[in-house]
Amino acid sequence: MKPDAAAMFDSHCHLQMQAFSGDLPTVLERARQDALEGAVVIGMDPPSSRQAIDLANRHEGVYATVGVHPHDASRLDADALQALREMAREPGVVAIGETGLDFYRNLSPAAAQQRAFREQLALADEVGLPVVIHSRQANEDTFAILREWATSKPRNGPLGVLHCFAGDARLAEQYAHLGFMLSFAGNVTYPNARRLQAVAAGVPLESLLVETDCPFLPPQSHRGRRCEPVHLRETIEFIATLRSVDAKAIATATTANARRLYRLEGKTGRS
């Protein structure tokens, strides 16, 4: 481990993907040497959710979510929903998702996306877990559904996270007020990401998370290559510069925030 390196937590990654099939132990060890404390592997459909759970069972400090991505929303039938329900109760599962809306690619019809989104929010209530939200070119619709859900009953603790947040400062403020966290990935380091950088600079510290979304969205110095958890350090340092604070402060706060969101106090991977 690097001397004096503050622990960091990758709140959203896809380590079960083929890109890591040949060297995952090495990838994890490289990140641990740079003080990675934990990582949440995100389910995108029932098979990838099962793979995420399997990784959580095998690797200390690794956790899983179960969910159906909006791209596959039209495939969320009763059987798939039941599979998510059963997996959600397994050890190491810390959230439902990623779910939400994606009107950029529209790989599932909008109505199917909205139905699957609401069903997974209901499942999160049923099993008592937070949610991981994907929203792309769907800010208004995503916020409307989440506001209705968030205000429907009393809540204790963070409700979920808007992963790879891409909205403006006003939307970020609204989500933070509702009880959601906002997560930023390596794309915040890109030279043309000025609006996103302004948002990352102003998000309340208690609502801030960081992620790699690996193998996607490597930070600027690794663009064109596979992203992996060790690259989280560059994103943390960049956000610290935006906020004019020490990188240790961002690493410490985002690690604590991830543990609070995913209710990890007293837990470790392979629990």
Secondary structure as UniProt FT lines:
FT   TURN            3..4
FT   STRAND          8..13
FT   TURN            15..16
FT   HELIX           18..20
FT   TURN            21..23
FT   HELIX           24..33
FT   TURN            34..35
FT   STRAND          36..41
FT   HELIX           46..58
FT   TURN            60..61
FT   STRAND          62..66
FT   HELIX           70..75
FT   HELIX           78..88
FT   TURN            91..92
FT   STRAND          93..102
FT   TURN            103..105
FT   HELIX           110..127
FT   STRAND          131..136
FT   HELIX           139..150
FT   STRAND          160..162
FT   TURN            163..164
FT   HELIX           169..178
FT   STRAND          180..184
FT   HELIX           186..189
FT   TURN            191..192
FT   HELIX           194..202
FT   HELIX           205..207
FT   STRAND          208..210
FT   TURN            214..215
FT   HELIX           220..222
FT   TURN            223..224
FT   HELIX           229..231
FT   HELIX           232..243
FT   HELIX           247..261
FT   TURN            262..263
FT   TURN            265..266
//
